Amino acid sequence: MSFLLYLFAASPLLFLIWLGVVIGLCWHAVKTHQDTFWIWIIVIAPGLGALAYAVIVLIPSLGGGSAARKLRSTARETLDPHREYREAKAACEDSPTVANRMRLASAAAGQGRHDEAEALYREAASGVHADDPALLLGRAKALVELKRFDEALLVLGKLEALGENSHSPAALLALARARQGLGQTEAADAAYRAAVLKMPGFEAISRYTAFLAEAGRMAEAKDQLSEIDQRLARAAGPFRKEAQAWRDLAAAKVR
């Protein structure tokens, strides 16, 4: 409030301009169905709130590209990391369809609630949906995170028997991690190599680097880490934080 009084006393014209900007940004937030907390940020934090909204929401929305969407998504997750889980849970409680269960399972996995995610995928994969490849893959990934590797391999084997998505990057990475967890080094190596070739981003190559280091193949691990560093240097701004986290995972294993 003191800022507003100071601004009004210093320059009524600037105050009116600021007020117009605030009203315009609030209108944009309502019109584009932004989270209501943005309105509070714009109003309660004069200047900084408007600037934050403009940088995180308004300017990227004008671009409309994948990088802009990624930036908006990252901003929402940073400001309210549990938002998607809350909304998915509410939707599932209101209407426990397979689609809503899948959404909640994905959100739960993103929050590290892998027990919940595995149960949701398992419950959804029944009846006519028993062979749904997305449900099977989601459950396999949750089982890997829970270190229930034998069960994960069974689910991935069912996926392969169906001829659905068994060679997708996500399935290959889950297979590699399950094989690694069971000490099946050669099979894990082959699956990791296939996943690295197919999967964009940093997760596959970073996990493979860590695998190589743990297997005592340090020279190869260092080569892979060098490749990660080269990719990281080219990574766009919105993706650098996530990329750096995967790089750190790999680097922690390399000596």
C-alpha positions, 0 to 999 in steps of 0.5 A: 500500500505504501508503494501505491501511495508513493507512486500516486504522490510522485506521479498521478499519471504513472499511477493511472498507467500502473493501474491500467496495466494491473487491470489489463493483466487481471483481465487477461488472466481471467479471459485466458483461464489462468489460475486465480493465484495470478490475480492475487500476485498481480494485485498484492505484489505491485510491480513485481507481480505484474512483471512476473505475470508478463514474463511467465504467462503473457509473453510466452503465450504470444509465442505459442511454440513448444518452448513457450508451453514448456515455460508456462508448464514449468512456471505452474509447477514451480508456483504450485507443484501439487496443482495437477495432482489435486485437480486429477484427484478431484476429477477421479473422485467425481468420475472414476473413468479409466481416463481420469484414473490414468491422469491421476496415476500419472500425476501421482507418479510425478509426485513420487507416489508410485504405490498409488500410481501402480494401484491406479494403473492396475485397477484401471487395466481390467475388463476391456482395458486389460490389454491397454498398452498405456496402462500396462506401460504406466504400471511397469514404470511404477513397478520399476520405481518400486523396485519390483523388477520381476513384476515389471518384467512380467508386465513388459512381457505382456506388452511385448506379446501384444506387439504394442509399444514394447519398443517405444523409448519409454518401454525400452528404458523401463526394460533396461532398468528392470534388467539392471535391477535383476542383475541382468547386465548384458540384457540391460546394456542392450536395452539401454543402448536402444533407449538412448538411440530412440529417446529424446532428452537426457533421462535415457543417456543419463541413466545409461551413464550411471549404469556404465559407471556402476558396472565398472565401465568408467571410460565409457561412462566418461564418454557418455558424460561428455556427450551429456555436457555437449547436449546440455550446452545446446539446451534451451533455457526452459529445459536446462533445469531438468537437463541439469538434474539428469546430468547431475544424476549421471555425474554422481556415479562417474569418478 
